[in-house]
């Protein structure tokens, strides 16, 4: 998988960190950077990029999954 270009977090934003991450992933999906069927970067990859705890990443992924933008497939991760 090619490296997904993800922006950095905005430390001056009033928006919660997990919501900023969800926004970044949502934008990538809406602009076709992540196409249908593509895998979302792993929790470990997202944790490393953003420098946050696993729970923060899980909250962000839960947001976009709740919006119907991704689906979890057993053994394949989030698509």
N, C-alpha and C positions, 0 to 999 in steps of 0.2 A: 504494500500500500504506500502511495506517495505521502510525503509529509504534508499534513493538513496545516495550512497557514492559520494560526489562531492569534488574535490580538492579545495583548497583555491586559490584566485587570486595571481598572481605574481606581487608585486608592483614594481619590478625592470624591468619588461618587457616593451618593446616599443609598444607592441600590445595593442590596445584599450581594455578597460575593457569588453565591450559588446562582442567583438570578442573572448576574453578569455573564457567568459561564454559559448558562442556558441561552442567553441572548446571542452569544458568539456562535454556539452550535446551531441555533435556529437560523441565524443569518447565513451560515454555511449551507444549510439545507435549502433555504429559500433562493439562494443565488446559484444553486447547482454545483457548489464546490463539493458537497456531499450529495451524490446522486442516489436515486432509489436503488436499493440493493447494496449500497456501499456500507461498510462497517464504520460505526462511530469509533473514534480512537478509544483505546482501552482506558480503564480507570487509572491504571498505573501511569500511562502516558500523560493523561490529563492532570494527574496529581503532580507529576514532574514538571510539566509546563507551567502550571499555575502556582505551584508551591503551596498547595492546600491539602487538607486531610481527605481521606477517602469518603467520609460522610458528606463533605461539601460537594464532591463530584457526584455522589449518588443522588443527592438532593437535586442537583442540576439536571441529571439524566432523567430523574423522575418527572420533572417539570415538562421536558420536551416529550417524554413518552405519554404523559397525561394529555398533552395537546394533540396526540395522534401523529406526531412527526416521526417517531421511531417505534419499532416493535422489538421485543426481546425474543430471540430464538434459542432454545436450549442447545448448548454446545457451540453456538456461533456468536453469541454476544448480542449487542444492540445493533439493529440495522435501520 
